[in-house]
Amino acid sequence: MPHKVIVSDRAVNSFRRLLETVRSTSLVGAEDARVAVINRLRKLAVNSTGQSRKANFSNLEGEIRSAVAWNYRIYYLIEEKRIVILDMIIDNEN
């Protein structure tokens, strides 16, 4: 059964800022980014560990992972019945 995906206020604000940055140069690019991130969040609901890597935060408890969508890295916490999206940042590695 799919996990419920909860998006934190911080992640929503980060997502909005990232899209505004892209929108300033390309409306089509902003829409592509928005669709890519939303599709990735849907995939996390079904397979929370697929195409992701374990984040190395020693001071935080729980399984925190990250996944990439478009040029963004999405950090999330895996709980028993839900996925909590913690933050989204620009990923310079990809």
C-alpha positions in Angstrom: 0.0 0.0 0.0 1.4 3.5 -0.9 2.6 5.7 1.9 0.9 9.0 2.5 3.1 11.9 1.4 3.3 14.9 3.7 5.0 18.0 2.5 6.5 20.3 5.2 6.0 24.1 5.0 9.8 24.4 4.5 9.7 22.1 1.5 6.7 24.0 0.0 8.4 27.3 0.4 11.6 25.9 -1.2 9.7 24.4 -4.1 8.0 27.8 -4.7 11.3 29.7 -4.6 12.9 27.1 -7.0 10.1 27.4 -9.5 10.1 31.2 -9.3 13.8 31.1 -10.2 13.2 28.9 -13.2 10.1 30.8 -14.2 12.1 34.0 -14.5 13.9 32.6 -17.5 11.5 30.0 -18.9 7.8 29.4 -18.3 8.1 26.0 -20.1 11.1 25.1 -17.9 9.2 26.0 -14.8 6.3 23.8 -15.8 8.6 20.9 -16.7 10.3 21.2 -13.3 6.9 21.3 -11.5 5.7 18.2 -13.2 9.0 16.3 -12.6 9.0 17.1 -8.9 5.3 16.1 -8.5 5.8 12.9 -10.4 8.8 12.1 -8.2 6.8 12.6 -5.0 4.1 10.3 -6.4 6.8 7.6 -7.0 8.1 8.1 -3.5 4.6 7.2 -2.2 4.9 3.8 -3.9 8.6 3.1 -3.6 10.2 5.2 -0.9 13.8 3.8 -1.4 13.9 3.4 -5.1 16.4 5.6 -7.0 17.4 7.4 -3.8 20.3 7.5 -1.4 20.5 7.5 2.4 21.2 11.0 3.7 24.0 11.2 6.2 22.5 13.3 9.1 24.0 11.8 12.3 22.2 14.3 14.6 18.7 13.4 13.3 16.8 10.2 14.0 14.9 8.1 11.5 15.6 7.1 8.0 16.3 10.2 6.0 16.9 9.8 2.3 17.2 12.0 -0.8 16.1 11.7 -4.3 16.6 13.8 -7.4 13.9 15.3 -9.6 14.8 17.6 -12.5 17.7 19.7 -10.9 16.4 19.4 -7.4 17.3 17.1 -4.5 14.4 16.2 -2.3 15.1 15.3 1.3 12.5 13.1 3.1 11.9 11.1 6.2 10.5 7.6 5.9 8.0 6.8 8.7 5.9 3.7 9.1 2.9 4.9 7.1 4.0 8.1 5.6 6.8 10.0 3.9 7.5 13.5 5.2 9.2 15.8 2.6 11.6 17.9 4.6 13.3 20.2 2.0 14.2 20.7 -1.6 17.4 22.2 -2.8 19.2 22.7 -6.1 21.3 19.7 -6.9 24.6 20.8 -8.5 25.8 17.2 -8.8 23.4 16.2 -11.6 
